[in-house]
């Protein structure tokens, strides 16, 4: 990732609805909108949920044809036979292909596909053995932090750190914390990034707490981004202004499609507009050095005032507030010389409105 530019992840997630053509179309739309990566979700429904667990409330509203999480997720599995063509299409479109693993089998499968890094969802942040296994594969990690407080996040990061360093799983958390106390932050920062996130769909503005981005940056001193589940395109812009370097946002082909995430996702035109706004903001943020910009010099010369004679001034006459004034003029001394000029002797004659030099 180029940390001078926002890394934008278009989250296709399960918005393919199990349809290969739709998945390929999502890749193409993400690439054409300017996203850096397209992300799917890889899971085996049997391995991640019980068959009787109810859907979350937002899932009930947007996915009405089944009653349990298992039934819903089973319909949304991305068949392994699709991946070869999806990855090939992503390469053709010059966009990174990534997918979030939700179980060990899916993790192993994605690793075999040589995905560039692993994105860990908020729901797995306390699945410490799973986090350790992901880190032990030695690839970079982006961790979402929805539903978490700072202590949850620190523990997850400590486990990831152990997984990067040790070849054997920890005997207990004391071993994890012992390694964390010796953290090499420079190395760790190159491996792990975190995303501020609110795990509600759609997320409400008054709950999102974008200022937590600053808190996370200060607490952990690693790259922080924002996984946005709100409606609209304005909040990622604010997140970047606060220092976010990664943005994740759901993409759908049609918000009216049946499925848990379509209604809170962006359609292609909205995604393109968001990414255009992000690139514009990046240019506007600049380097933070306050200085006269190249294109300001001509304006500066025309609008900054200069010292001129307010009436005729004879050679040998003293400059005073009665014979000097400050107006816009072609040439002359700038007003910062005014006080030093008062009381000094003119070395030539000036007509009214002549520039003092």
C-alpha angles and dihedrals in degrees: 000000000000103000091200088068130050111256105224120204116194103208108216088167108159094336089113087078089215092298118129095204090052091050091052091048090053090054091050094047092048091051094047090050090056101253118157095216142016115214130200132176123249119200147132107230092213091058100048108041143026116250093242102047111121122234120257115261094257089051091052091055097048103032108044105158097079132039106209133058089236094057091046095047094044089061091048100050112127105230114236089230089068097059100079092057093040092053091045090052092048091052091049090051091046095237127128114254114216136159135192115240118217100181139028095258091053091046091054091047093051091047089055088055090056096235109189095241142343124257112205117205123228093249092064097051092104094041090100099174089052092048090050092051091050092051092046088064085069097228125130117271136210112197124198114214106199116146089018140116127207094271092053090051095046092052091049091049091048090053091049089051091053091049092053093051108032128061093205129058116255120265090220143342091272087069090050093051092046091060091042090057088061094047117161096214094190092058093039092051089058091054107039137047128173133211125215106226143169111213100215127102113247096014116218119235094234091056100045097081099195090186087074085079088070090046092053093047091052095043100048106018093219134113112294128197139169130249103201123206096165127110117260133020105269103089098063087057090056091046092056091049087056092052106273112154098183127049125191121189132167119250127203135172091223129010090211095063118113113258141092099269108030098091094054095044132093122250117228098266091050092048091051091050092049094051091046089053091049093053089048091051091049090056090047095050092064125172097308095243110131107223142131107280122226095253093047096065096080091047091045092056091051101045105033109092128237137202116264137166113272090200138354113311121197125217108267093026118127119247112241142160087267097061101033132069137173118234140139108284140160096247141001143090119317119245092256085077094054101097093043089052095054112101095014122120123256111236094202145019120278130196121213112290093013112144115250110234 
